Amino acid sequence: MGDSKPPGRIAFLGDFPPRLCGIATFTKDLCEAVVAAAPDSQCFVAAVNDRAEGYDYPERVWLELQEKELGS
């Protein structure tokens, strides 16, 4: 890799806290590790909701998708 730069934007798609599941925890931990390793990249999340009202997500979540709606 040498002189290669990380991408300017990195998106993560998955469950995300405060949703309570292992995938949400994994997605958050992975995202934060990438943020630490590539501080000049803009990292954001498209969170998958399992309930219609969604969750009170942190700023890193830019988009919400409904788990049971393929069109979302």
C-alpha positions, 0 to 999 in steps of 0.5 A: 500500500505504501503511499496510498491514502484512505478514501475521503468517505467511508460508509458503514451499513448495519445495525447501530447502537442504541439498537441492542444487538451484537451486530450493532456493537460490531458496526460501532466498534468497526466504524470507530476503529476506522475513524481512529486509523483514518482521521482524515476520512469522513465516516458515516453510518446507514443504520438498519432499524427493526422498528418503525419509530427508529432510534435516537442515533448519534450524529454519525448515523446519516441515514436510516433503513427499515429492515423489513422494507427492501425499497428503503 
